[in-house]
Amino acid sequence: MDSLTQVVLGAAVSVAVMRRRSAVWKAALWGGVAGTLPDLDVLVSHGDPILNMVLHRAESHALFWLTLFSLPFAWLVARVQRDAVQLRWWWLAMWLALVTHPLLDAFTVYGTQLLLPFSNHPVALGSVFIIDPAVTLPWLLGLLVALARGGDARGQRANIWGLAVGTAVLLVGVGLQARVDGLARASLARQGVVPERVLVTPAPLSMLLWRVVAVQGGAYYEGFHGLLDAPGPMRFDRHDRGTALESAVAGIDGAQRIRRFSHGFYRLHENGAGQLVVTDLRMGLEPHYSFAFAVARRGSPFQPLPVAQSVGGIAPIGPALAWLGQRIRGDAVDPPR
């Protein structure tokens, strides 16, 4: 999730644990710090854009390592606050603020390696967009009330209610995702498509519109479903996955990393500059994708690049937002191309 949401969640969780055991602003401050720490891995460059992508949300987001880190971190917080008597409560607050960060990230589609060092499987539920005000605002409002009231009983209740409502929105997203998944599979079956895998994710900023990507053999299908759409099957557009180029990337580490990290939702193509590009189909919309990398140049055979080049991008903001608003209202309009 976005940095603001992680800070707010960490602060709200810490306030909920510490209650009147510490000044509310101190609990919020340290909780916000703990909620931010896992994302500091973005400051580490691995010298390659693909490595930077797949190694984000790795060790710094692993529940095991965060649990170990929470012990000295809580000791440091208690020492700074000269509050050793509350050390166990500071530990509980800091541990929860730390581990709720990757747990929340796991609801997004990016991929969070929660189980390192035992497994590097990137957990990616994909039921919430990276920025969703419906999740953030309840947590933020509850926290602000608690801070404004100095952490009294009413403020604490407001914070708990904010945490509960925001969490409920996350769970609603899981239910909506399952509903759209069923509709998508039924719609694809009516078109004679039996997909190998289906991805259902919310559109930016709202769970009122969902994007579906289905992979079948050498093709992928993209469709959208809004909760306000007229009844009927979803419409899908078919696109080529570039499977004829698989042999060209068989020995290229970066391409294989994207293949695994995307859970098979990727495509290959040769761009106008004669470069072989591997694209993660999960984040973006056709033909604009956030994560696309040139990994080889034209040749006989293709020649791997020494370092992959990031060639991804996003759709033009103005047309994209206009389309998003129309689709949320249920208008059957095509996305910006």
Number of C-alpha atoms within 10 A of each C-alpha: 21 13 14 14 24 28 23 28 32 31 30 33 29 31 32 23 22 20 19 15 14 18 14 26 16 16 27 28 18 22 29 26 19 28 31 22 17 22 19 11 16 14 9 10 13 12 10 14 18 24 16 16 19 20 21 23 24 23 20 24 27 24 22 16 16 22 16 11 15 22 17 12 17 24 19 16 18 19 13 10 12 11 14 16 10 16 18 14 19 29 23 18 27 33 26 22 31 32 23 20 25 27 16 19 26 24 23 21 24 24 25 30 26 27 18 18 13 10 10 16 16 22 21 18 20 22 24 30 25 21 17 20 15 15 24 23 17 23 28 23 18 25 31 20 19 27 20 13 15 16 27 16 13 13 21 25 17 23 27 21 17 25 24 14 19 21 17 13 18 19 15 15 23 17 13 20 24 14 12 23 20 12 16 26 20 16 17 19 12 12 13 9 15 16 17 11 14 18 20 26 27 27 25 19 16 18 23 20 23 25 23 24 23 23 24 15 11 12 15 24 20 20 20 24 26 23 16 13 17 12 7 8 15 22 15 18 11 14 15 15 23 17 15 11 16 15 11 18 20 10 11 16 14 21 26 16 15 24 17 14 23 21 18 16 22 22 24 23 19 16 13 7 9 14 21 24 25 29 26 23 24 23 21 18 21 16 14 18 18 18 21 25 24 27 24 25 18 14 10 7 10 17 16 21 14 9 15 22 17 18 15 18 13 15 18 11 10 10 13 17 15 12 18 23 13 16 24 20 15 17 15 16 10 11 18 18 11
